[in-house]
Amino acid sequence: MIKLALDGRETERSGEGVDRGKRPLYRKIYEELLQKIESGELKEDQQLPTEAMLADSYGVSIITSKRALLELERDGYIFRRRGSGSYVKKRGQQKQTEAYDIGKMVAMVLPYVDSSGLLGYIQGAADYLDSKGYYLTIHTSNWNYKKEKEFLTSLPRREIAGIILYPVSTQRNIEVLYSHYMNQYPVVTIDQYYDNVPVSSVVSDNYKGGYMICTELIKRGHSRIAFVSSIGIEYRSSVRDRFYGYCAALREADLAINTDLIITDFYDKFDQKESRTYYKAMIEQLHELGVTAIQAEHDHIAVELLWAALELGVKVPEQLSIVGFDNHEISRSVERPVTTVEQNFCQIGSMAASIILEQIEQGFSQQQRREKIDVAWIERESTGPAS
């Protein structure tokens, strides 16, 4: 059985996710479905509405409705049949509110939750831990490294057996992580790794992903390829490795690495209301420099650039190709679906959980493990040959 405990109120990057009463919208769906289950309105073995139906009914994204169903499943009220949907469990099989063994709990600390990718991390880790008789708790830092530090400090004191950490940044909270390492407390990072702290990690092969994107664009005749990241490459290992892959592909093709085509570290340069203006100015700047393709840090930036280009009358992909990273839901739901590189979030979560349990049950190992999960090219409509 898995206990899914959430700290903090999360919102989706798009701004959707919280109602006027400051209650996460996934929680509203969860509570209303739970009330119908407990009242008998939804009967045993009855099929629940699909994620798409719930999203339409509540006016939310499929990510939000999916999270509500995932938590009902985690809490033991429903079950899923592959390819069929979600169903109400029989009364005798539903979770009771008895105390659980805290010594069997593993925590996952995330910067936010409402994302298809992060739900994949949760799904993978939760399924593995459940199969081994452990519980999973989820804690969110809301991109605040001080909040992250509070969790890293307090969770071991609450007898949590180990922590799976998605770091806010690989530049932060090094002293806490190194202390845990020296004290032989199990911590495994996902999404990013630390060069200066010997904790184990499970990440996507971001170098391969960055190299793959640039190589595919070069094959299509592009030679003026921009790299765009909202953060500095020093801030996270994932972004740094994607940039290194980009550089390697250019050099392999005997193309110069032009620093004028590398735009980074602008996430705090504007507020949300000004974002479209900022991205339009970026597109205009890159167009003047002869750029015909953009390699974006992740799908959200790729979509912002797509929207800005279309508003300026720049044809995508005829005049400008754009590639994202993650295969986030947003990349395939916009008017011009975005080519991207897919990460296997579920496999990352599952492997991180297996490493944590190995350290918990077989004794802490001083040997650092750095596992890389393969990535895949997903071709869509935002890429084409250079004009």
N, C-alpha and C positions, 0 to 999 in steps of 0.2 A: 504493500500500500504506500502511496506517496502523499505526503502533506505538502501542499503548495501554498506557501505563505508569502505575501507580497508586502514590501515596505515602500512607501512613497506613492505618489499619484503620477502615473505616466501618461504622456500624450503622444500621439503619432506625430511624425515630422511634418505632416501636412497640416497640423493644427487640430485635426479631429481627434476625439478620444475622451473628452471630459464634458459633462453636462453643466448647466448653470449652477447646480448645487455642488460643484466640485467633485462629483462622483464619476469615476471612470465609466465610460459608456459600456465597455465590456462587462463591468460589474452589474450594471442595470439589467442587461440581457440575462446574465447569470442568475441574478436574484429572482427575476420574473419567471424564468423557466423552472427554477428550483421550487418556487411557490406553487406552480402548476403541478409539479411532480409530487410534492408533499401533500397537496390537497386532493390528489387523485384525478385532477382534470386531465393530466397526461398519465395514461395508464401504463401498467407493466407491459413491456415489449412494444409499446407504441413508438412509431417513428417520429422523431423531432423534425422541425423544419430544417432545410438545408442551410449551409452557411450563406449562400446567395440569397435565399428567401429571407433569412433573418436580417442580412445587411440591407435589403430593400425595405423591409418592414420598419426597421429602426433608423433608417437613413444614415448608416455608417458604412465603413469599408468592410470588405470580406475579412481582412486581417482582424478587425475588432470582433466580428461575429465568430470567427474561428477560435479566437482566444477564449471567448465565453464557453464554447462547447468543449474546448480542450480542458478548461478548469473543471467543468462538470464531470468530465471523464476522469480527471485526476482525483477528484474528490469522491469518486465512486458512485455517482448517481446515474450515469449513462454508460453505454458501451457502443463501440463502433464496429460495423461490419464493412470490411474493405469493399469498395465499389457500390455500397448500398446506402450507407448513411449512419445516423446516430439513433439509438433506441434507449428507452427507459429500462433500467435494471429492475429485476424482481426485488421486492421489499427485503427479503432475507439476504440479498446479495449487496444491498446498498451499504455505504459506509456508515458506521455508527460513530458517535463523537467521543469514543473512549480515548484515553491518553495513549500516546505512542512513545516508543523507545527513543529517547533523544540521542542515545549513543549510536543509533542507526541513521542519523541524519547527516546529509551532505548539503552544503549551501552553494548556490550559484549566485554570484554577484554580477549584475549587468548594468550598463549605463542607462538602459531604457528597455521596454518590453514590446511595445506595439509595433512590431516589424515581423514580416514573414520569416526573415533570417533568424532573428532571435527566438522566435517560436520553434524553429527547427533545432536550435541548440537545446532548448528545454525538452522538446520531444525526444531527441536522441539520448540525452542524459537520463531523463526520467524513465524511459523504457528500460534502459540498461540497469539502473539502480533498482527499479521495481522487480526485475527478474532475479536480483540478488537479495531481496528483502530489505532494501534501504529506502529511506524517504528523501525527497528533494524539497528544499525550500528555496524560494526565489527572493532576492533582495535587489532593489534598484537604487543606483546612486544619482540618477538624473543628471549625468554628465558632470557631477561635482566630485572632484578628487578628495575633498575633505570628507564628504559623506562616504565615499569609498573607503577611506582610511578608518572611519568609525566602524564600518562592517568588518574590515580586516582585523581590527583590534578586538571588537566585542564578540564576534561569533565564536572564536576558540574558547573564550571564557564561559560561553553558554553551552559548552560541551558538544559543539558541532564537530563532527569527526574529520571534516576536510572541506576545502573551499575550491570551487571552480570559478575562476575570475576572468571576466572580460574587462581588461583595464581601460580606464578613461584615457590614460597615456602611459607609454613605457618610460616616461621621464618622472613619473610621480610615484610616491609611496614606496620607494626603493628600500628605505630603512625598515619598514614593517615587513616587507616580503623577505628581506635578507634575514631578519630576526626569526621569522617563521622557519626559514630554511635551516638556520643554525640550531633552532629548537626542535627540528625534525617534525614540524607540523605540516601535514600534506596540503599543498597548494598546486594546482595546475591552471595555467592560463589558456584561454582560447582567443582566437582572432589575432592575437599579438604574442610576441615573445620578448624576453628581456636579454640583452647582451651582457648586462652587468650583474644579473642576479641568477644563480644557477637553479631556477625552478623549472620544472617540466612544462611543456607547452604542446598544444595541438592547434595547428593553423592551416589555412589553405596555402597552396603553393602560389603565393602572391607574385613571386619573381616570374614564375612560368606564365601566370596570367598577364602580367604587364608585358612580357616578351611576346606572348601570343597575340595580344591586341595590336601592338605596333607592327609585328611581322605580317599579320593579315592585312593591315592597311597598306603596307609597302607593296604587298602582292597585287593590290588593286591600283597601283600606280601612284600612290600618295608619297610625297617626299617632304612636304611641309606639314608636319604632324605636331600639334600642340599637346602638352601634358598639363592638365588643370586639376588642382587639388585645393580644397578649401582650407586645409591645414598645412603647416610646414612638414616636409618629409621627415624631419627629425622627431616629430611628435609621436608617431606610431610606426611600429615595424612593418605593419601591413602595407601602408602607403609607401614607405621607403622602398620596400622590396618591389612593388609595382613600378616605381620610378626607375629603379636599377634595371629591371627587365626591359623597360622602354628604351633606356640608354643603350643596353646591350644590342637590341634589335637594330637600332639606328647605326651603330658602329659596324655591325656585321654586314649591313648593306652599304657600307662606305658613305653614309650620310652624316653630315655634321650634327652634333648636338648643340642646338642653338638656344642659348639661355633666354633669348627674347620670346621664345615659344613655350617657356615653362612658367606657368602662373600658379603660385601657391600662397598659402597663409593669408586668406582674405575673409575667413568666416566671421570675424568680428568687425569688419569694415562697414557694415550696413545692417539695418534692421530688416525684418521680414517685408515691411511695406515697400522698401527700396530695392528689394532683391531683383525684380525684373529689370529695373533701370540699370542696375549694376551689370547684370549678365548681358544686356543688350550692348552696353558700352564695351564689354569684353569681346563680344562677337565682332563688333565694328573694328576694334583694335587688331584682332587676329586676322580679319579679312584684309586689312591694309597691309599686313605682313605676309600675305599670300598663303595663309593657312588653308588647306583643303580638307583636313581631318582633325578631330579632337579626341584625345584619349582622356576620359574623365575619371576622377578618383572613385566615384561610385554612381549608382543609377540615379539618385536624386539630383546630383549636379548635372548629369547627362540630360535629364528631362528639363531642368531649368534652362540649359543651353539650347535645347531643341525648341522650347517655347519662344525663347528670345530670338532665335534665328528666324523662325516662322513669322513672328511679328514684324521683323525687319524686311521680310520678303526674300530672305535667303532660302533657296530651295535645298531641302534635305531629302535624299543624299546627293542630288545632282550637282550642287555647288559645295556642299559641306557634309562630310560624313561624321557621325558622332557615335562613340562607343562608351558604354558604362561598365559597371562591375557589380556583381552580386546576384543578378537575375531576380531582383526585387519585383514584387507585384506591379509596382508603378511602371516598370520598364516595358511591360506588355499591355498596359491598359490605356496608354496615351494615344492620341490620334495618329502618330507615326511611331509604331512600336520600335523600341530601342535595342540595337544589337548590344550584347553584354557578355560577360564571363560569369558562369554559374559556379557558386560555391556549394559544397555539400555540407550544409549546416548540421543536419541530423547526424551525419557520420562523425563530425567534429565533436558534437556533444556526447555521443556514445563512447568514443575513444577516450575523451577526457575523463568521463565517469569510470571507465575501466582502469585508467592509470591511478585515479584517486583511490579506488577500492584495493588495488594492488598494494599501494603504500599503507593503507589502513590495516589490511588483513595480513600482509606478508612482511610488514616492517618497513620503516622509512628507508628509502634508498638515496644515498648522496649523489648517485649518478643522474645527471640531467638528461631527460629525454626530450627531443624536439621532433615531433611527428608532423609531417606535411601531408595534407589531403589533396588529391588531384582536383583540378578545375576543368571546366569544359566551355568551349566557344559556342555561343548561342546567336545564330545569324537572324537578324530581323530587317526591318525596312529602313533603318537609319544609316546604313552603309552602302556604298556603291563605288564604282570606279572613279578615279580622279578625272576631273573635267579638263 
